[in-house]
Amino acid sequence: MVSGYCVKCKKKQEMKDSKAVTLKNGRKATKGVCPACGTKMFRIGG
């Protein structure tokens, strides 16, 4: 599981339904959902 910072909970959470994506400039990123509140999470890198 990939962890990221949830802006709504204001703490690090494990991402649920995480997907690897590539940004326009070619960098890798990860998109997911916070398991506690359901807010979208985003992490650049890995």
Stockholm file with secondary structure:
# STOCKHOLM 1.0

chainA/1-46         MVSGYCVKCKKKQEMKDSKAVTLKNGRKATKGVCPACGTKMFRIGG
#=GR chainA/1-46 SS CCEEEETTTTEEEECEEEEEEECTTSCEEEEEECTTTCCEEEEECC
#=GC SS_cons        CCEEEETTTTEEEECEEEEEEECTTSCEEEEEECTTTCCEEEEECC
//
